[in-house]
Amino acid sequence: MVLTVACPTQRGIVAAVASFLARHGCNITDSAQFDDLPQGRFFMRVSFRSETGSGIETLRAAFAETAATFGMDHAFHSAAHRMRVLVMVSNFGHCLNDLLYRHRIGALPIDVVAVVSNHATYRTVVEQAGLPFHLIPVTAANKPQAEAELLALVERTGAELIVLARYMQVLSDRLCAAMSGRIINIHHSFLPSFKGANPYRQAFERGVKLIGATAHYVTADLDEGPIIEQDAVRVTHAQSPEDYVSLGRDVEAQVLARAIHAHIHHRVFPNGGKTVVFPASPGSYASERMG
């Protein structure tokens, strides 16, 4: 099980959490904490196992007094729970294909409840993977109706997370608010310098030496939500625009997968306009990987 805590900075939080778990027959297997002194906020993630059979509901009820004492936003999570994820894609399939592969081999222990697209391009790929595909075309005229259909699908499938795997439609403020902290997007790191349909060609023409990608939570501020994960690869003057595109696809897929992995294992904490992200500790990745 996992306990996540966010609260105002004060003395005694770690001791209180550890004492509570010990009193209830739980053994801590991993713990990470961060005290953001400038913001006056404290964040903690604790992995533990119950040695007396205490379940999540019992622990949640018993923890209420400790949580109230420190003003905690907290949650208990079962390590066996597979988060229900809805994936959205347009006409670039590299991130979708990477996620489907990781899902199939167990590297991303999630339940993909649906794949949604505004094009039919990847219908066959998705259905061959044994997953439901939903075509929801989006135009300027029908965008409110399309988003209403999407929200109804989220409700019907019980989706806990939406992943924009290179979905190229802008989501409305209403949808962003309804799914706040539960939509992850991926984009190349050339923004805001190189916008438009062919940013890699623009980067090539400017002699860019680093190609990167950013995964972030979606907010009403386009491509400016709290960052979860980033990475970059080097390029040289000898490489072509096609090389830039190929390398960019690889880094986008890797960054998106790592961001999802962190989110589904409750290692990401919103902290104003940014995030606190606890890394998977040595020895814990394999157990997280298998859920």
N, C-alpha and C positions, 0 to 999 in steps of 0.2 A: 504494500500500500504506500501511498504518497500523501504527505500533508504539505500544502502550500500556505504560506502566511505572508501578508503585507500589512504593515501597520506603522504608526508614528515611532520614530526612534526613541528608545528608552532603555533603561537598565533592566536586566533580568529576563529578557524574552527567551533567549536560548535555554536558560536554566528552567524556565517555566515549561517550555515545550518538552524538553528532555525528561523532566520530572513527571509530567503528565503521562508520557508514553511508558515510562518505567512503572508507574503505579498501575497501569492498565495492562501489564504483562507484554509490552511490546519491546522489541529489540531493534535499535537503529542500525541500519546497514549502510547508509550514506547520508551526509548532511552538507548543505551549502548555504551560506548566508552572505548578505551584503548590506552594509550600512551606508546609505547615501546621505552623508552629513549635511551637504549644502541644501538638500531638499527636505531633510528631516524625516526620511522614510527608510524603513527596514524591511528586507525581503529574506525569506527563508524557504528552502525546500528540503524536506526530510523523507527519505525512503526508510521503511521499517517493515518488520513482519510481526504479526501477533503470535505469541507463543501460548496464549490461553484461549484462542478461538474468538476473541472479541471482533465483532463485525464493524463495518463502516458506520452503520446507523447508531450503534451503541457508542462508538467513539465520538461521533459527531455530536450526539446529545450531551455526552459527558464533558466535551471540550468547550461547551458554550460559556461556562463561567470564566475559564482562562481567556477565551477570546474577548469577552466583554471587558475584562480587567485591562487588557492592553489595546483595546479598540481595533481588533484584528479583522481584516478581510481574509477569510481562510476557506479552505476546501479540503476534503478528504477524497482521494481517488483510488480506485481499485486498479492494480497493475494488470489485471486480467481484462479490463475493459478495452475494447477496440473502438476507437472513435469513429463515428459515422461521418464520412467525407463525401461531399459533392464536388466533382471536378468540372471546370468550365474551360472550353477551348474554342479557338476560331480556326484559322487556316495554317498555323504553325504547330506541327505535331511533335516536336522533339521533347518537350517537357511532358506531354501526355504519355508518349511511348515510354519514356524513362520511368514515370510513376507507375504505369501499368506493370512494367517489368519488376520494379522493386516490390510492388504489391504482391505479384505472383510468387516471388521467391521468399517473401516474408521479411524483407529488409525494411519495409514500412508496414508495421502491423496495424492496419486500418481496415475498415469496411467501406469500400467504395459503393455508395448507395445509388449513384447515378452519374452519368457524364452528360453535360448539357453543352450544346453548341448552337451558334447562330448560322452555321453552315452544315451541310451533310457530309463534309469531306471525310470525317473519321468515323462515320457510322459503322462501317464494316469492321474496322480495327477494334472498336469498342465491343461490338456484339460478338466478335470472335473470341474476345477475352471473357465472354460470359457475363457481361455487365449491361445494364439498361442504358440505352441512348435516347436522349430527348432533344429533338430539334425545336428550338425556339427562335425563329427569325426575328431580327430587330431592325426596325426602320424608324425614322424620325416620327412617323405618324403613329406607330403602334408601340412605342417604347413603354409607356405606362402599363399597357396590357401585358406586354412581354415580361415585365418585372413582376407584375401580379401573378403571372403563371409560374415564374421562378420561385417566388415566395411560397406559393401554394405547394410546389414540389418539395421545397425545404421542409415545410410543415408535414407533408404526407410521408416523407422518407425519414423524418427525424434527424436530418443532417445537423451535425454539431459544428462543422467547419466547411467553408467553401474555399476551394483552391482555384485561383485563376491561372491556369497553365497556358499562358499566352492567349488569354481571352481579350479581344481587342475592342470591346465595347466599354464605354464609361458607365459606371454604375451611378444611379441617382443618389442624392443626399439621403433620401428616405430609406433606400435599401442599405446604404452604409450605416445609418443609425440603427436600423433593425438588427443588423448582424455585426454590430461594433465588437472588435476584437476577435471576430470569428471568420474573417475573410483575409486570405494571404494572397498577395500578388507577386509576380516576378517580372523584372524588366532589366534591360541592359543598363549599364552604369553611365552611358554617355549623356543622359539627361542631366540638366536642361540644355546642354550645349548643342547636341545634335538631335533634332526632332524630325518627325516626318516618316515617310515610308521606307527610306533606305539609310538609316543612321550609320551602318557599317561602311558604306561608300563614302559618306561624309568624313568619318573617322580616318579612313584610308587616305583621303585627299588632304587631310590635315596632318598626317604623319603621326597619328596617335601611337603610343608605345605600350599602353596597357588597355586590355579589354576586360571588363568586369560585369558583374550582375548584382542586383540588389533584390532581396525578398523582404517584404514589409507588410504590415497590416494596412488594410484599405480604409481610408477615411474620405471625407468629402473633399479634402485637398488632394487633387490628382497627383499620384506618384510621390506624395510627401508624408505618408503615414509612418508610424514608428517602425524603424528598421529592425529586422530580426537577424538577418544573415547577409554577408557580402563576401565576394572573392574576386580575384583578378588573375589574368595570365598575361605574360609579356608577348609582344609581337615585334617584328623587326621590319626594316625598310624592304627586305627581300620578299616579304609575304604579300599575297594578293588580297583584293577585297573578298574573294571567296574563302580564303584562309581565315580572314577576320570573322566571317559569318560562321564558319565551322567551329572555330574556337569559342565564339560567343554562345553558340547553342550548347556546347558542352558545359561551360561554366554556369549558364542559366539553369540547366537541368540539375547540376550538382547543388547549387545554392538553394534552389527551391526544395529539393529533397531534404537537405539539412534543416531548413526552416520548418518544414512540416514535422520532421522527426522531433525537433525541440518542442514544438507546440503540443504535439499529441502526448508527450511525456511530461508536460506541465513544467517545463524549464524556462518558460518565457513569462516575464512579469511586466505589464505596462507600467511606465514610470513617467507620467506627463507625456511629452512629445517623443519620448524614446522608450527603450526597453532595457530591462535587466535580463540577461540570458545566462543561465548557469550551464556550463558544459557538462557533458556526460563524463562521469568520473572514470578513471581507469578500472577496468573490471566490470563496470556496470553496463557498458554498451551492448554486450551480447544479451543480457537479460532484458534490456529495454527493447532490443531489436526483435526479440521473440515475444514481446508483450508481457 
